[in-house]
């Protein structure tokens, strides 16, 4: 009887801990909270690019991973490359910007 109770306590403990472990981050993935935060950063950067009078282009792709924004795609001038990076850096929550934009 004592072994049954101990086994049930151990199983209940694993069941309680499993959701926490499932949402934990690893070196190659984000936690659920980080994913949501990075999605918000991506949305803010895209909005800032669209609102900027010099940019307003749909050919700039934005992704965010662990607070690092990656810009990719095509722009018309070298000035637009540096402007897009400056706009992205100005967004709250952005730690780094990888600028892979190319002049077409």
Secondary structure, DSSP 8 states (H G I E B T S, - for coil): -HHHHHHHHHHHHHHHHHHHHHT--BTTB--HHHHHHHHHHHHHHHHHHHH-TTT--S-EEEEEETTEEEEEEEESSHHHHHHHHHHHHTSTT--EEEEEEEE-
